[in-house]
Amino acid sequence: MPSHPLIPLRTGEFELNLEVLRSSGRLAPTMRFASVVLAEPPKADVLAWRPGDAVPRRATSVLWDRDDNRTYEAVVDLVAGQVLSFDHLPGVTPNFTVDEWHECEAALKAEPRVVAALAERGLTDLDLVLIDVWTYGHGVMPEQYRDRRLGWCDVWHRATSHGNPYAHPVHGLKFVVDMNTFELLEIDVADEIAPPAPVMGEYEPELVPGYAPREGLRALDVSQPDGPSFTIDGDGELRWQNWSMRIGFTYREGLVLHQVRYDDAGAEREIAYRMSFAEMIVPYRDPSFEHRRRTAYDIGEWGLGYMTTSLELGCDCLGEIRYLDAVLTDSHGAPFTIANAICLHEEDDAVLWKHVDANGRAEVRRSRRMVVSFHATVANYEYLVYWRFQQDGTIECEVRATGIMVTTPLPEGAPTPPCGTLVDQRTYAPFHQHFLVARLDLDVDGQENTVFEIDSSAAPIGPENPHGLAVVTTSTPVRSEAEAGRDVDWQRQRSWKVASTQRRNAMGSPTGYKLVATAAIPHLFDPSAPQFLRAPVIGHDVWVTRHHDDELWPAGDHPTQSAVDTGMTRWIADDEPLEGTDVVLWHVFGIHHVTRPEDWPVMPADVVSFQLKPAGFFDRNPSLDLPRTGRPAHAGTPSCH
């Protein structure tokens, strides 16, 4: 058995979960698994657990019956080998699965009406056709199908067998499908059909006309001849410099960071209990036939873990790499492994601090950072996620969005719609947004914390400020969940500090960490829009809630085909007090993608990030103890010559 309660489920445990459910007689032949995940013990139990204590191991499975479309949640005690509960979840449509994505495409390609519709467009080689199924939001679903597990499908085709699958959309053609039976319910056709556009949508060198590799770059080697400075044990505990944390992984979030701590002169101090991405909402801001249904909940409707891709040395990561595999299950409950799902490596990060004294003496310290990363391919887009831990106590989370934009051909002579940018001949890419919701369960020196909103402002001119030079800060506590939703204010350089009510630094101030939010974007939705009603969490840049073990998903536990929010707005309705208690910080950030020709045919990474910075957590610069760099003893080394 695993030696810690937060270690992700392993292959044998997934197999045991499946066997216990089969043996119970509750697993009907028509049932499929939407997900299986470790049922994490309550936070209080994990914090009280000590090595040598019994390790609870439970698996939570979400299943649905393809025969009657009913959804169930099952909890299995893997230690006792028994089913603890098997409950019907009325009105719930669980997340879609990768298996269904492939099965839907195969079923539609065997459907005579689909074959005929494609042949009318001149597409007879179905090996070159891509049928890409999306989920529906309740507000845009056809009324007569709202009791079904419903999908709608885009259609694309490749110019060649290895061509860009998203370069050539089949305009004005959508398939509406019952995902339980793969029955074609409707062929939805636009009133006006644009002919295929003569685009250059290829990115593989062999297919790019006139391609010649750029010259002039010489070798840039990253070498650690003595190996990396970090350690990772078999149970996923990472240690580097003064940092320690546990590495987790789920089908829904992908990478999860547990129990992040910092060794401060021999004392392990708590910073965060659990950090991950809790939702990703991608609304396309174009009301045309092609895009009016296109709002993705990539975490809640599909799962970043399921879409995580294997990483390769020399391409995705550089340096002395250590990889971690991830084990998940398919829709039949059987385990499979994503090799090299998580990358661990160190990076040089330029100068951390430096000063040249007037007497000619210089001190400089180079910064090195520990990077924990994973990559997910969500159909046409890639999301590259990097958590970086710095030697000065800073935590940075960076997301790089790359991949291929969705494009649409225009009729001959038609103007570019106001909701997009012309990126190729008769082809536009619609504007859209990527909202990421980070769940940051911070425990700064313990669980008794208060969140302060800190604003900077100019003090009024007066006797003590005659020239108007003074800038002061105002620190306002977020007192209760009625005040939970907060917004960035650049004019006030607003930040949020999670402060301990149990510990003070040497200056007498509460120890804390502050959120530096640099990538917040406006939602720009009418409050009555169906897309906004499903996820009002995007209406504010920061939320503060009181910790509850079951409050993980801010757009609801099961947002697939949802009509209204069952997450954040429900949680804060009871207006719980927030001062001096266990709080969770939620940060909504992302990319407001006003599309560019330079993003086509494959998009250079669009980079967004936020930071968690110590703010009175330490008594002084915690990196004073770093070894000197740049001294004569190092002058002949490959990195300092």
Buried (B, 14 or more C-beta within 10 A) or exposed (E): EBEBBBBBBBBEBBBBBBBBBEEEEBBEEEBBBBBBBBBBBEBEEBBEBEEEEEBBBBBBBBBBBBEEBBBBBBBBBBEEEEBEEBEEBEEBBBBBBBBBBEBBBEBBBEBEEBBEBBEEBEBEEBEBBBBBBBBBBBBEBBEEBEEBBBBBBBBBBBBEEEBBBBBBBBBBBBBBBBBBBBEBBEBBEEEEEBEBBEBBBBBEEEBEEEEEEEEEEEEEEBEEEEEBEBEBEEEBBBBBBBBBBBBBBBBBBBBBBBBBBBEBEEEEBBBBBBBBBBBBBBBBBBEBBBBEBBBBBBBBBBBBBBBBBBBEBEEBBBBBBBBBEBBBBBBEBEBEEBEBBBBBBBBEBEEBBEEEEEEEEEBBBBBBBBBBBBBBEBBBBBBBBBBBBBBBBBBBBBBBBBBBBBBBBBEEEEEEBEBBBBBBEBBBBBBBBBBBBBBBBBBBBBBBBBBBBBBBEEEEEEEEBEEEEBEEEEEEBBBBBBBBBBBBEEEBBBBBBBBBBEBBBEEEEBBBBBBBBEBBBEBEBEEEBBBBBBBBBBBBBBBBBBBEEEBBBBBBBBBBBBBBBBBBBEBBEEEBEBBBBBBBBBBBBBBBBEBBEEBBBBBEEBBBBBBBBBBBBBEEBBBEEBEEBBEEEEEEEEEEE
